Amino acid sequence: MLSWMAWTWPTGLVFIGIFSAIFVLIALEIRHPGGDERKGVLGLTTTRGDRLFISLLGTSYIFLAWLGLVGFPLWTPLGLSIAWGVFCFWKV
């Protein structure tokens, strides 16, 4: 399935997860229109899509910093990224 681009299964699962999150946001927007705007810790008024973007951007920075400073294994930045995503959707 993923051989056309020489992807690994973990890479494919990351993109499947991102697209699944986007489809969940689409379903939530259809069911509850308006974007659930909130004022976050950063002082920004954000919608669900903004919070998803901020969490994905932060996750990529966490992984890149970890790879640059520490290296492998990547279980710790995975935990940090999940915590960052929860924080973004809960607080930001």
KOLKE-632291 format. One record per residue: residue number from 1; residue in one letter; x, y, z of N, C-alpha, C, O in turn. Coordinates in Angstrom, 2 decimals, decimal comma, m for minus. Layout:
BEGIN
[NUM; 'A'; [X; Y; Z]; [X; Y; Z]; [X; Y; Z]; [X; Y; Z]]
...
***
This chain:
BEGIN
[1; 'M'; [0,82; m1,20; 0,00]; [0,00; 0,00; 0,00]; [0,87; 1,27; 0,00]; [0,59; 2,21; m0,74]]
[2; 'L'; [1,90; 1,28; 0,81]; [2,73; 2,48; 0,93]; [4,01; 2,40; 0,10]; [4,85; 3,29; 0,19]]
[3; 'S'; [4,17; 1,36; m0,71]; [5,41; 1,17; m1,44]; [5,60; 2,15; m2,60]; [6,72; 2,31; m3,09]]
[4; 'W'; [4,54; 2,81; m3,04]; [4,67; 3,71; m4,18]; [5,52; 4,92; m3,84]; [6,02; 5,59; m4,75]]
[5; 'M'; [5,71; 5,23; m2,56]; [6,51; 6,38; m2,19]; [7,60; 6,02; m1,19]; [8,24; 6,89; m0,61]]
[6; 'A'; [7,81; 4,73; m1,00]; [8,83; 4,22; m0,08]; [8,61; 4,74; 1,34]; [9,58; 5,03; 2,05]]
[7; 'W'; [7,36; 4,86; 1,76]; [7,05; 5,28; 3,11]; [7,12; 4,09; 4,04]; [6,97; 2,94; 3,62]]
[8; 'T'; [7,34; 4,38; 5,30]; [7,25; 3,35; 6,32]; [5,85; 3,39; 6,93]; [5,12; 4,37; 6,77]]
[9; 'W'; [5,50; 2,33; 7,63]; [4,19; 2,31; 8,26]; [4,02; 3,40; 9,32]; [2,94; 3,99; 9,39]]
[10; 'P'; [5,03; 3,70; 10,14]; [4,86; 4,80; 11,10]; [4,57; 6,14; 10,41]; [3,75; 6,92; 10,90]]
[11; 'T'; [5,25; 6,41; 9,29]; [4,98; 7,66; 8,56]; [3,57; 7,67; 8,03]; [2,87; 8,68; 8,12]]
[12; 'G'; [3,14; 6,56; 7,47]; [1,77; 6,46; 6,97]; [0,75; 6,65; 8,08]; [m0,28; 7,29; 7,88]]
[13; 'L'; [1,03; 6,07; 9,26]; [0,10; 6,23; 10,38]; [0,00; 7,67; 10,85]; [m1,07; 8,12; 11,27]]
[14; 'V'; [1,12; 8,40; 10,80]; [1,08; 9,83; 11,17]; [0,15; 10,59; 10,24]; [m0,68; 11,37; 10,70]]
[15; 'F'; [0,28; 10,36; 8,94]; [m0,58; 11,08; 8,00]; [m2,03; 10,61; 8,08]; [m2,95; 11,41; 7,92]]
[16; 'I'; [m2,24; 9,33; 8,33]; [m3,60; 8,84; 8,54]; [m4,22; 9,52; 9,76]; [m5,39; 9,89; 9,75]]
[17; 'G'; [m3,42; 9,68; 10,82]; [m3,89; 10,37; 12,02]; [m4,23; 11,83; 11,76]; [m5,23; 12,33; 12,26]]
[18; 'I'; [m3,39; 12,51; 10,99]; [m3,65; 13,92; 10,68]; [m4,93; 14,06; 9,86]; [m5,78; 14,90; 10,16]]
[19; 'F'; [m5,07; 13,23; 8,83]; [m6,28; 13,31; 8,00]; [m7,52; 12,89; 8,79]; [m8,60; 13,44; 8,56]]
[20; 'S'; [m7,38; 11,94; 9,70]; [m8,51; 11,55; 10,54]; [m8,94; 12,71; 11,44]; [m10,13; 12,94; 11,63]]
[21; 'A'; [m7,95; 13,43; 12,00]; [m8,27; 14,58; 12,84]; [m8,98; 15,66; 12,04]; [m9,91; 16,30; 12,54]]
[22; 'I'; [m8,56; 15,86; 10,80]; [m9,22; 16,85; 9,95]; [m10,66; 16,44; 9,67]; [m11,56; 17,27; 9,70]]
[23; 'F'; [m10,88; 15,15; 9,39]; [m12,24; 14,69; 9,13]; [m13,12; 14,78; 10,38]; [m14,31; 15,06; 10,28]]
[24; 'V'; [m12,53; 14,55; 11,56]; [m13,29; 14,72; 12,80]; [m13,68; 16,19; 12,97]; [m14,80; 16,48; 13,37]]
[25; 'L'; [m12,76; 17,10; 12,67]; [m13,08; 18,53; 12,76]; [m14,16; 18,93; 11,77]; [m15,01; 19,76; 12,08]]
[26; 'I'; [m14,13; 18,34; 10,57]; [m15,19; 18,61; 9,59]; [m16,54; 18,14; 10,12]; [m17,53; 18,86; 10,02]]
[27; 'A'; [m16,56; 16,94; 10,69]; [m17,81; 16,41; 11,24]; [m18,31; 17,26; 12,40]; [m19,51; 17,51; 12,51]]
[28; 'L'; [m17,39; 17,72; 13,26]; [m17,80; 18,58; 14,36]; [m18,33; 19,92; 13,86]; [m19,28; 20,47; 14,42]]
[29; 'E'; [m17,72; 20,44; 12,81]; [m18,17; 21,72; 12,26]; [m19,55; 21,58; 11,63]; [m20,37; 22,50; 11,73]]
[30; 'I'; [m19,81; 20,46; 10,99]; [m21,14; 20,23; 10,40]; [m22,17; 20,08; 11,52]; [m23,28; 20,62; 11,43]]
[31; 'R'; [m21,80; 19,35; 12,56]; [m22,75; 19,09; 13,66]; [m22,95; 20,32; 14,55]; [m24,07; 20,62; 14,95]]
[32; 'H'; [m21,87; 21,02; 14,86]; [m21,92; 22,22; 15,71]; [m21,19; 23,36; 15,01]; [m20,01; 23,58; 15,28]]
[33; 'P'; [m21,87; 24,09; 14,12]; [m21,19; 25,17; 13,38]; [m20,74; 26,30; 14,30]; [m21,29; 26,51; 15,38]]
[34; 'G'; [m19,74; 27,02; 13,86]; [m19,29; 28,18; 14,61]; [m17,85; 28,10; 15,05]; [m17,26; 29,13; 15,38]]
[35; 'G'; [m17,27; 26,92; 15,06]; [m15,85; 26,80; 15,35]; [m15,46; 26,77; 16,80]; [m14,27; 26,63; 17,09]]
[36; 'D'; [m16,40; 26,91; 17,74]; [m16,08; 26,84; 19,17]; [m14,94; 27,78; 19,51]; [m13,91; 27,35; 20,03]]
[37; 'E'; [m15,12; 29,08; 19,24]; [m14,06; 30,06; 19,48]; [m13,83; 30,26; 20,97]; [m14,78; 30,37; 21,76]]
[38; 'R'; [m12,55; 30,30; 21,34]; [m12,16; 30,53; 22,73]; [m10,95; 31,44; 22,77]; [m10,17; 31,51; 21,82]]
[39; 'K'; [m10,81; 32,14; 23,89]; [m9,62; 32,95; 24,11]; [m8,64; 32,10; 24,91]; [m8,97; 31,62; 25,99]]
[40; 'G'; [m7,45; 31,91; 24,38]; [m6,49; 31,01; 24,99]; [m5,44; 31,71; 25,82]; [m5,50; 32,91; 26,06]]
[41; 'V'; [m4,48; 30,92; 26,25]; [m3,40; 31,40; 27,09]; [m2,55; 32,42; 26,35]; [m2,06; 33,38; 26,94]]
[42; 'L'; [m2,37; 32,22; 25,06]; [m1,54; 33,13; 24,27]; [m2,24; 34,45; 23,95]; [m1,64; 35,33; 23,34]]
[43; 'G'; [m3,48; 34,58; 24,36]; [m4,23; 35,81; 24,09]; [m4,89; 35,83; 22,73]; [m5,42; 36,85; 22,31]]
[44; 'L'; [m4,85; 34,70; 22,04]; [m5,46; 34,59; 20,72]; [m6,86; 34,00; 20,82]; [m7,11; 33,13; 21,66]]
[45; 'T'; [m7,75; 34,46; 19,98]; [m9,04; 33,81; 19,84]; [m8,88; 32,73; 18,78]; [m8,59; 33,03; 17,62]]
[46; 'T'; [m9,07; 31,47; 19,19]; [m8,81; 30,36; 18,28]; [m10,06; 29,51; 18,10]; [m10,93; 29,45; 18,96]]
[47; 'T'; [m10,11; 28,85; 16,95]; [m11,16; 27,87; 16,67]; [m10,54; 26,48; 16,78]; [m9,34; 26,33; 17,05]]
[48; 'R'; [m11,37; 25,45; 16,57]; [m10,85; 24,09; 16,63]; [m9,74; 23,87; 15,61]; [m8,73; 23,23; 15,92]]
[49; 'G'; [m9,92; 24,38; 14,40]; [m8,90; 24,22; 13,36]; [m7,61; 24,93; 13,71]; [m6,52; 24,40; 13,44]]
[50; 'D'; [m7,71; 26,11; 14,30]; [m6,50; 26,83; 14,74]; [m5,76; 26,03; 15,79]; [m4,53; 25,94; 15,76]]
[51; 'R'; [m6,50; 25,45; 16,73]; [m5,87; 24,67; 17,78]; [m5,21; 23,42; 17,21]; [m4,14; 23,01; 17,68]]
[52; 'L'; [m5,83; 22,79; 16,20]; [m5,21; 21,63; 15,56]; [m3,91; 22,05; 14,87]; [m2,90; 21,36; 14,98]]
[53; 'F'; [m3,92; 23,17; 14,17]; [m2,73; 23,65; 13,49]; [m1,62; 23,97; 14,49]; [m0,47; 23,59; 14,27]]
[54; 'I'; [m1,94; 24,64; 15,58]; [m0,95; 24,99; 16,60]; [m0,36; 23,72; 17,22]; [0,84; 23,64; 17,46]]
[55; 'S'; [m1,22; 22,73; 17,47]; [m0,72; 21,49; 18,08]; [0,17; 20,72; 17,10]; [1,18; 20,16; 17,52]]
[56; 'L'; [m0,20; 20,67; 15,82]; [0,64; 19,97; 14,83]; [1,97; 20,70; 14,62]; [3,01; 20,06; 14,47]]
[57; 'L'; [1,93; 22,02; 14,60]; [3,16; 22,79; 14,45]; [4,07; 22,60; 15,65]; [5,28; 22,40; 15,49]]
[58; 'G'; [3,51; 22,65; 16,84]; [4,30; 22,43; 18,05]; [4,87; 21,03; 18,10]; [6,01; 20,83; 18,54]]
[59; 'T'; [4,08; 20,04; 17,65]; [4,55; 18,66; 17,64]; [5,76; 18,50; 16,72]; [6,72; 17,83; 17,07]]
[60; 'S'; [5,70; 19,13; 15,55]; [6,85; 19,01; 14,65]; [8,08; 19,67; 15,25]; [9,19; 19,14; 15,10]]
[61; 'Y'; [7,93; 20,79; 15,93]; [9,07; 21,44; 16,58]; [9,62; 20,59; 17,72]; [10,84; 20,51; 17,91]]
[62; 'I'; [8,74; 19,95; 18,47]; [9,19; 19,08; 19,56]; [10,03; 17,94; 19,01]; [11,10; 17,65; 19,53]]
[63; 'F'; [9,54; 17,29; 17,96]; [10,28; 16,16; 17,39]; [11,60; 16,62; 16,76]; [12,62; 15,95; 16,94]]
[64; 'L'; [11,59; 17,73; 16,04]; [12,83; 18,20; 15,43]; [13,87; 18,60; 16,48]; [15,05; 18,30; 16,34]]
[65; 'A'; [13,42; 19,28; 17,53]; [14,35; 19,66; 18,59]; [14,90; 18,43; 19,29]; [16,09; 18,36; 19,60]]
[66; 'W'; [14,04; 17,44; 19,54]; [14,50; 16,23; 20,20]; [15,53; 15,49; 19,33]; [16,56; 15,05; 19,83]]
[67; 'L'; [15,24; 15,37; 18,04]; [16,19; 14,70; 17,15]; [17,52; 15,45; 17,07]; [18,58; 14,83; 17,02]]
[68; 'G'; [17,46; 16,78; 17,05]; [18,68; 17,56; 16,97]; [19,50; 17,54; 18,24]; [20,73; 17,57; 18,19]]
[69; 'L'; [18,84; 17,51; 19,39]; [19,55; 17,60; 20,66]; [19,86; 16,26; 21,30]; [20,92; 16,09; 21,91]]
[70; 'V'; [18,95; 15,29; 21,15]; [19,09; 14,02; 21,87]; [19,28; 12,85; 20,92]; [20,18; 12,03; 21,10]]
[71; 'G'; [18,44; 12,78; 19,91]; [18,48; 11,64; 18,99]; [17,37; 10,66; 19,29]; [16,26; 11,04; 19,66]]
[72; 'F'; [17,68; 9,38; 19,13]; [16,69; 8,34; 19,35]; [16,77; 7,85; 20,78]; [17,81; 8,09; 21,41]]
[73; 'P'; [15,79; 7,22; 21,35]; [14,46; 6,84; 20,87]; [13,49; 8,02; 20,92]; [13,75; 9,03; 21,56]]
[74; 'L'; [12,38; 7,86; 20,25]; [11,43; 8,96; 20,10]; [10,17; 8,79; 20,96]; [9,16; 9,43; 20,69]]
[75; 'W'; [10,23; 7,97; 21,99]; [9,05; 7,78; 22,84]; [8,80; 9,00; 23,73]; [7,65; 9,37; 23,96]]
[76; 'T'; [9,85; 9,63; 24,21]; [9,68; 10,81; 25,07]; [9,07; 11,98; 24,29]; [8,13; 12,59; 24,80]]
[77; 'P'; [9,55; 12,32; 23,08]; [8,89; 13,41; 22,37]; [7,46; 13,06; 21,95]; [6,63; 13,95; 21,79]]
[78; 'L'; [7,18; 11,77; 21,78]; [5,80; 11,38; 21,50]; [4,90; 11,73; 22,68]; [3,82; 12,27; 22,50]]
[79; 'G'; [5,36; 11,41; 23,88]; [4,59; 11,76; 25,08]; [4,46; 13,27; 25,25]; [3,40; 13,77; 25,61]]
[80; 'L'; [5,56; 14,00; 25,00]; [5,51; 15,45; 25,08]; [4,55; 16,03; 24,05]; [3,83; 17,00; 24,34]]
[81; 'S'; [4,52; 15,46; 22,86]; [3,64; 15,95; 21,79]; [2,18; 15,69; 22,12]; [1,33; 16,54; 21,85]]
[82; 'I'; [1,90; 14,54; 22,68]; [0,52; 14,25; 23,09]; [0,08; 15,22; 24,18]; [m1,03; 15,73; 24,15]]
[83; 'A'; [0,98; 15,47; 25,16]; [0,67; 16,43; 26,21]; [0,46; 17,83; 25,63]; [m0,43; 18,55; 26,07]]
[84; 'W'; [1,28; 18,22; 24,65]; [1,15; 19,52; 23,99]; [m0,20; 19,62; 23,27]; [m0,88; 20,65; 23,35]]
[85; 'G'; [m0,59; 18,55; 22,57]; [m1,88; 18,56; 21,87]; [m3,05; 18,68; 22,83]; [m4,00; 19,42; 22,56]]
[86; 'V'; [m2,98; 17,96; 23,95]; [m4,04; 18,05; 24,96]; [m4,08; 19,47; 25,53]; [m5,16; 20,03; 25,71]]
[87; 'F'; [m2,91; 20,04; 25,81]; [m2,84; 21,40; 26,32]; [m3,44; 22,40; 25,31]; [m4,18; 23,30; 25,70]]
[88; 'C'; [m3,11; 22,22; 24,04]; [m3,62; 23,15; 23,03]; [m5,14; 23,11; 22,95]; [m5,78; 24,16; 22,87]]
[89; 'F'; [m5,71; 21,94; 22,96]; [m7,17; 21,84; 22,83]; [m7,87; 22,16; 24,14]; [m9,04; 22,54; 24,14]]
[90; 'W'; [m7,17; 22,01; 25,26]; [m7,80; 22,30; 26,53]; [m7,65; 23,76; 26,92]; [m8,57; 24,35; 27,47]]
[91; 'K'; [m6,49; 24,35; 26,64]; [m6,19; 25,68; 27,16]; [m6,05; 26,75; 26,10]; [m6,58; 27,85; 26,28]]
[92; 'V'; [m5,37; 26,47; 25,00]; [m5,03; 27,53; 24,04]; [m6,21; 27,97; 23,31]; [m6,12; 28,85; 22,46]]
***
